[in-house]
Amino acid sequence: MTFTLYLSRVYLFSVAAAALALGALAELLELLENGNAVIARYGNASDLVRYALLLAPAIGASVIPIACLTGAMITFAGLARHNETTVIRSSGVTLYWIVSRLAPAALLIGLLYFTLRFVIAPHSEIRAYEWVNPPETASGADAEPRQDYWIGSTKVIISFASADEEGRLLQDATIFERDAMGHLLRHTTAEHGRYQEGVWVFDGARSLALLAPGTHPAHADSFALTDGPSPTDIRAAMIPGARARLSPPGLADAMVWAGRNSPAFLMTNLFDAMAAPFAPLVMLLAAAPLALGTSRYPSQGRYVGMALGTGFGYLLIGGICRAFGEAGILPAALAIFGPLAIFLIAGVSIIAYLEG
């Protein structure tokens, strides 16, 4: 138990140090790129700090896998350099045992990775994007052409020309209501839409019901949509490539609200969230061979090559397969869990081979 606590403390400290170093570098590069836009718009250093804090969850999520690999390599290399692994193995303990004692710490980091990437970052990224990309206010001859944004679920599709920064006010909205088979039931246009107490109310509405042939458009003062998208979903629909969220979609029978994302993209994102907690475990297995060296015969070059090849191989192959899954070329489950299973097996197999 004492050794497990010692090993876990060293591992967690090494991962945290690597994450801080990599995250600080990524933050610095991001601020060098967009900091001038923030200062030019707001003019206060405190706003630059706020922008950096909004970036922190997304940047932290992006560096955690590499930090886990780096921290695990530092941990195992330190054990080998001080001959601690040799002493432990001389008592009959295998490398499997050492890795199993670090697995709970790796899974704990995996839960943090999941929380940052799929719970916090999607919302903070929206605010950070708006921080440097304010809504266009041009009008008249200088105004840009209208650009419709789309967001929908199983039964309702909404198009709108623009929205405010809070995602609670829509301009020039069109609502398409469908039945369970996807047939259009009603087409409604409205000048304005506002979100209040969980309900979308559209003013200046003009509806066309398609329940029977020969129906005519009708005017109404307002039109209420009780189960519509949240303001966060509205903001995300206006951001190119916005990360899909795991929050409730709105409609009870809807799979998800989506801006410009396909069903394949959303399913891949869902499975990616399920697999995220296991990414640090892959990195832990990848770095484990470094523990087999000694202070006299470290064999660091070969073991470092194995660790880097396995760790970065997982990130590369996983990223390619995820792109194929989002594009619908591969089934979403295979695109995410395939690389995860392969590299977990590869890590265990490398340890088995080195253990003889």
N, C-alpha and C positions, 0 to 999 in steps of 0.2 A: 504493500500500500504506500509506503514512504517513497519507494522508487517511482511508482506510478504518478504520484503528486509532483515529484521532482521533474520527471520527464515531461509531464503535461505543462508544468509551469515554464520550462525552457522552450517548449514548442510554441505555446501561446504567445510568449514574449517575443520570440523570433518572428512569428507571423505578424504580430502587431507592429513590430519595428519595420518590417518590410512593407507592410500596407501603408504605414505613415509616410515612409520615404517615397514610395511610388505614387501615393495619393497627392503628396505635396508637390511632386514634380508635375503631375497631370493638372493639378489646380493652377500651378504657375503658368503652364503653357496655355491653359484656357483663358486665364486672366490677361495674359499678354495679347491674346487674339481679340477678346471681346471687352476687355476692361475699358478701353478708350470710348467704346459706344455707351457703356454704362455711365461713365463720368460725364460724357458730353450730354447725355439726356438728363441726368439728375444733379450732377455737380457736387456730390458729397462723397467723401471717402467711406462713410458709413453704409452707403448704398452699394459700394463695391464689396464690402464685407458681407452684406446680406446676399448679394449675388453669389459670392463664393460659398456661403452656407447652403444656398439652394442647389448648387452643383455638387456638394459633398456627397449626398446619398448615391447619385448615379456614378460619380467617380470612384467612390468606395466600392461599389458593386463591381465595377469594371476591373479593379486591381486586385480584388480578393483572390481569384484563382492563381494568379502569378505569385502573389504574396504567400499563399499556402505552399506552393512549390518551393519558393525561396526559403521560407521559414523551416520547412521540413528538411531541406538540404542542409541548412545551417545546423539544425538539431542533430541530425544523424552524423554529419561530418565532425561535429564537436565530440560526440560519443566515441567515434573512431580515433580521433586525434588524441584523446586522453585515455585511450585503451579501456574505456568503460564497457564497451560492447564485448571486448575480449573477456573481461572479468565476469560479466553476466553470462555469456555463453559457456564459460568454463563450468558453471554450476548446472548445466543442462538446459538452460533456457534458450529457445530458438528465436529467430528474428520474427516469426509469426507472433510470438508472445509480446514482443516489444511493440509491434505495429498494433496489435489488438488493444494494448493499454493506451495508445494514442488515438484510437478510433473515436471514442466518445468526444474528445476535444475537437477532432476534425468535424464531426457531425454538428457540434455546437457552433462552430464557425460556419458550417453549411446553413444552419437556420438563420444566422445573422445575414449571410449572403442572400438567402431567399427574401428576408424581410426588406433589406435595402433595395434589392433589384426589382421585386415585384409588388411590394406594398408601399414603400415610401418614394422611391425614385420616379415612378410614373407621374405622381402628382407634383413633385418638386421640379421635374423637368419641364412641365407645362408652365409653371411660374417663371422658371429661368428663361425659357424661350420668349415669353411675353416681356421679360425684363429688358431684353435687347432687341425685340422685334415688336414695337408698339403698333397697335391697330392703325391702319391708314385713315387719315381724316381728310384727304384731298377731296375736292368737289369741283363741279363744273368741268371746264375744259381740261383741267389737269388731273381729273379723277381717273383711276385705272378702270379698265373694263370690269364688269360684274363677274365675279367668280363664285359659283355656287358650291356649297359644301353639303355633303350628304351624310346622313347617319340613320341607321335603321335596325330593325329587329324582324321577328317573324311576321308580325301583323302590321307594323307601322313603319313608314319611311318618311323622313323629313329632309327637305332641302331648304337652305336658307342662304341669303346673300352675304350677311355679316352678322357679327355678334359683339357684345360689349366685352370688356376685359373679365368680367365675372362669369360670363357664360349664361346670364339670366335674361338678356334681352336679345331678341332676334329681329332681323329686318327682312322683309320680302320672303316670307316662309311659304312653303308648299307642303301639304301633308297628304300622303297616300295611305289609305287604310285598306287592308287586304283580309281575306278570309283565310282559314287554315290551309286551303289548297293554293294560296298565293294569288287568287283572283282579286282584281281591284274592286272594292266596294264603294269607296267615296274618294273624291279628289277635292281638296280644299286649298284655297290660296288665302293668304292673310298679309296685311301690311306690316303688322307688328306681332310679336309674341313675347310674353313675359312669364317668368317662372316665379311662382309664389306659393308657399306652403305645400310644396310637392306636386303642384298642378301647373301645367302649361296653359295659359289663357291667350288666345290669338284674337286680336282686334281687327276689324275691317274684313271679316271673313266672307268668302264667297265659295259655296260648296256645290258639287255636282255629284249626286248619288247615282250609282250605276246598278241599282237593284232591279230595274226594269227598263226595257227599251223605250226611247222617247222621253226620258226624263230631262228636265231643264234645270239650269243653274238657279240657285236661290241665294239671297243675301241674308246675312245674319249679323247681329251686332258683335257677337263674340263666339268663339269656339273653344271648348275646354278639352284638353287631353290629360287624363288622370294618371296614366302610366307611361310617362315619357322619359327621355334621357335626362340624366343629371347635368347640372352646369359644368361639372368636370368633363363629362363626355363631350359636351358641346365644344369646350376649349380644345380638347384633344383632337376633335375632328378637323380643326382648323390648322393643326400642326402637321406638316409632312413627316411621315414615318414615326408618328407618336407611338410610344410603347403601349401595348394593350394592357389593360388593368384586370385584376381579378375580383374587383368589387361587384356587388349585385348589379345586374344589367338594367333593371327598371321593370320591364314587363315580366310577369310571373312565368309566362311560357316562352320567353325569349331566351335564346342561347347566349347572346351577348349583343351589346350595342357596339357598332363599329363605325369609324369615320370612313377611311378609304381602305380598310384592311379586309382581305378575303377570308372566307371560312377556313381555308387551309392555314393561313397565317395565324388565326386565332387558336386553332387546335394545336398547332405547333407551339405557340406561346404557352398554352395550358400545360402541355406535357413537359415543356422546358422548365416551367415552375416546379413541377413535381420532381424533376431530376436534379434541380439546382442544389439541394442540400448534400448530394453525394459527390459533387465536384471536388471539395477539399479532400475527400477520401481517396480519389484517384491520384491527386497530387502527393498524398502521404505514401501511397504504395509506390509511386514513381520514384520517390527520393529514398526509399528504404535501403536499396543496395549500398548507399554511402556508409551505412553503419558497419559494413563488413570489412572495412579497411582497418589498419592499425597505424600507430605513430611511426613505425619503422617501414611498413609496407602499405602505404595508404591506397594505392591503386585508384587514386582519385579521378584520373583522366577517364578511365573506362566507365566508372560508376557515375561520374558526372554526365557523361554522354548518354548513358542509359536513362538517367533521371530527366534530363532536358528533352531527349527524344520522346519519352513516354508522355511527359507533362505537356509540352508544346504540341506534340502530335495529337493529343486529345483535344486541345483547344482548336487546332487547325481543322482536323477531320470533323469535330463536332460543329464548328462554325459552318463548314461547307454543307454538311448534312442538314443543319438547321435551315440554311438558305434554300436547299432543295425542298425541304418540308414546307416552308412558307410559300414557295412558288407552286406547290402542289405536285412536284415531280416525284417525291417520295411520300409514303404514308407518314403522317405526323408522328405516330408512336415509334415507328422504325427510325425516323430521322433523329429522334432525341435519345431513345433508350438503346438503339443499336450501338452507337459509339461509346456510350456509357458502359454497357455490358462488355464490349470488346476490350476496352482499356482497363476495366476492373480485372477481367480475367488475365489480361496481359501482365498487369502488375503482380498478381498472385503467382503467375507462371514464372516470371523472372526471379522472384524470391525463392520459389521451389527449386529452380535450376541452380541458383547460387548456393542454396543450402545443401544441394547434392542429394 
